[in-house]
Amino acid sequence: MNGPDKNQPVHSRNLPGQPVRQDGLVRFFPVRHQQLRNWVTLPLGILLLLLAAASLLYGFFITWYAVQRFGRAVILQTLPVPLLIFTAALISGLVILITTLRYWKKGIELSPSGLTFQKGRSSKTIPWDSITRLDARINVVKFATSVIDIQSRAEIETDQGETFQITDKISNSRELIKRCRENVLPRLFHKYQRAIRRGEKITFHHDLVAAPQALLVRNMPYDWRDVEPVLKRKKIALQEKTTKRELISLPINQLENADILLTMLENPPS
């Protein structure tokens, strides 16, 4: 089931006015099994380089020995195979070693100031204040009545139009997404509240727009206090509180900042 993180109910999402965790610590979330891969590929690269050196020495030795007995004509018979092994092992070993060392540290660093996406020697820092959208999804995979897998994913967009993703490839991705929500969502909520007070509109979907005086559902205005959300399987439906008439039903993955929309429905703009 896709939807906002069920570990944080709608009424307790650190929105609004709840304290954001500020422990002052920097924490690194590596790619899953990163250390294991590093310590497997590093010895493998070294072994391939040793194999390259050994095959080269062996080729020269048997060639030199054959030339002493049969003359230079045997060079084309004894040297090609060792040279082929040398070349293949050397190139493979160098590629593995260079790639391993270059991407030794790969993952996402979380700090009080923002996120840093680390990919070897290159990195990209995203300050919390620059994030304009955070959509987190939790997908529970079931077989019969048993939960066999829980997949987490988040998409982040900055004020520069760049998008970044946090997936299950990152170790403890659900914890990382939770920490991101704690830092980003209160900021976005208050930012959008101020924007609405200034008379601006916030688009969650082309059929769902937040305006100062009303929530526009397919361009029809509805008072914020007359609308309530209903979370369905992979969808969010909005209905009238009194009549329970459904106004719209949208797939969650088509909404932008679904958490902010739900929070605004709980805390209508004044």
N, C-alpha and C positions, 0 to 999 in steps of 0.2 A: 504493500500500500504506500503510495507516494503521498507526501504531505509535510507540513511543518513538523519539526522535531517533536515526537510524542513524549520525549523525556522531559520536555518543558511545556506544561499545559498552557493554554491560551491565557489563563488568568495569572500565570507566574513566569512571564518571559523576560523578566528584568525590564519591563516597559510599563509605563514610564516611571521615573522617579526612584527606581530601585538602584542600589549601588552597583557600580561596575567593579569587578575584581581588579585591583591594582596592587599586585604583590611585588612589582618591581623586578620580576625575574625574567630572564631571557630563556626560552625553552626551544629546543630544536626538535622538529618532527621529521625524522629521516624517511626516505623511501623504504617501504616494507622489505625486510631481509637484505638491506643495503650492506651491512657489515659482513654477513655471510657471503654475499656475492663478491665483495672486495677480497676477502681472505681465501676465496676459491680461485678467482681469476688472477690474483697477483702471483701465487706459486705456479699456476699454469703458464703464465707468460714467461716466468723465469725458466721453467723446465723446457719450454719451446726454444728459448734462446740457447740453453745448454745443449739441446738436441741439434740445433743449427751448428754450433761450434764443433760438437763431436762428429757430426756427419762430414763437415769440411775437413777436419783433421784426418778422419778415416779415409776419405776420398783421396787426399793428397798422399797418404801413406801407401795405400794399395796401388795407386797410380805410379808412385815413385818406385815401388818394388817391382811392378810389372814392367816398367820401362827398363829397369836394370837387366831384366831377364829376356824380354822380347822386343825391346825397342819402342820408339815413340809411336808406332802405329797403334798400340793398344790403348792410347789415351782416350780415344773416342769410345772405347768399350768399358773402361773402368771409371771415368770421371763424371759422365752425365748424370747417373742416378744419385750419387752423393750430392752433386751440385743442385739437383732438383729438390732433394730433401732439405738441403741447407737454405735454399731460397724460400721455400714454402714455410719452413719453421721460423726463419728469421722474420719474414713479413708478418706472419700470424702472431708471433711473440711480441713484436714491437707494437702492433695494432692493439693487442689485448692490454699490454702494459700502459701504453699511452692513454687509452680510453679509461682504464681503471684509475690511474693516477689523476687524470683530468676531472673525472666525475666521482672522485672519492667521497666527497661530501655533496649529497644531493637530497634536497628536501625543502621544508618550509620552517623558517625561524619566526617565532612569535615573541614580540617584545611589547612593553607598554606603549611604544610609539607606533607600532604597526606590524606588518608582515614582510618578510623577506623571502622571496622565492630563490633558492640557491640551486644552481646547476653547475657543479664544478667551480671553476674560477669566475664564472659569470653569475651575477645576482641582480635581482630587481626588487627594490624596496617600495612597499605600498603603505603610505601613512594612513592611519584610521580615518582622518578627516577627508581624504581624497576618495573614499569609497562612496559611491552613489547608489549601489544596489548590492544586496546580498540575498540570494535565494538558496535555501538549504532544503534538501530532500532526503527523506529516509524511506528506503524501500525494503519492506519485510517480505521475504520469499518463504512461502509456506508450501508444505506438501501434506495434503489432508488437513489435520488440525495441528501439525507440528511445524514450528519455525525452523527452517534449515539454513537460513542465511539472512543477515541484515546488512544492506548496502547503504552507504552514506555518500552524499555528494553535495557540493556547494559551488555556486558560481558567483564570482565577484566582478563587479564592473566599477571602473574608476571615472573620475571627472574628465579624463583624457580619452575616454572611449575604449580603454584597454580592458580585456576580460581575462580572468584567471580562474582556474578550477582547482578544487580540493576533492580528491577521490579516495577510494579505498586503497589506492596504491601507496598512500602515506600511512605510516604506522600511527595508531591511535587517532585516526582521522575524525572519529566522532567527538573526541575530546577537543581536538583542534577547532572543529566547526562550532562546538559549544562556546569555546573561548572567543571566537570571532563574533558570534552573535551577541555575546555579552558586551563586547566593545563597540560594535557597529550599530546594532539596532536602536539603542537609546539615542544615539547621535542622530540617526536618520529620522527617528520619530519626531524629535524636537525640531529638526531642520525642516521637515515637511509641515509640521504645525505652524511654524513661523511663515513658511511660504504661503500656506492657505490664508493666514491672517492678512497677508499682504495682497490677497486677491488672486494669487496664482492658482493654476490647476495642476494636479498630480495625476499622471496617467499610469494606471496599473494594467490596463488592457485597452485596446481600441474601443471596446464596448463598456468600459468601466473606468470612470474618471472622477477624481475627488475635486469638488469645487467648494468655495467658501461657504455657500449657503445650503448645499445639497450634494448628495452622491448621485452622479449621472450614470444611469444604467441604460445603455442603448439610447443615449441622449435624452432620456426621461429623468427629470429630477425627483429625488426621494429624500425626505428628511432623514438625516443620519440616525436619529433616535427611533425611526420607524422600521429600520432594516436590521436584520440579524443574520449571521453566517451559519451555515450548516456544512460540516465537513463530511464529505462522502468519499467513497473509494476513488482516489486519484483526482478528486474534484472538490471545488469549493462552490457551494450554492448560496445565493443570497435570497432571502424571503422576507415578506412583510411580517412584522411581529404579531399583528392582530389577526389577520386572515390566514397566515401561513402560506400565502400564495407565493410560489417561486417566481422570482424576477429574472434570475439568470443563473446558469450553471456553467462553470468553466473548468477545464483541466488545470490543475495546479501548476504544471510546468509551462503554461502559457501566461501566467501572471508574473508581473514584476513586483518584487518586494511584497509578497503575500503576507508576511508577518506584520508589516506596517499597516496594510489594509485591515487586518483582523484587529490590530491594536486601536486603530482609529475608530472602528465600529464599537469597540468597548469604551473608548474615550472620545466621543464625538467632538469635532472642532467647535469651539464656542464662537 
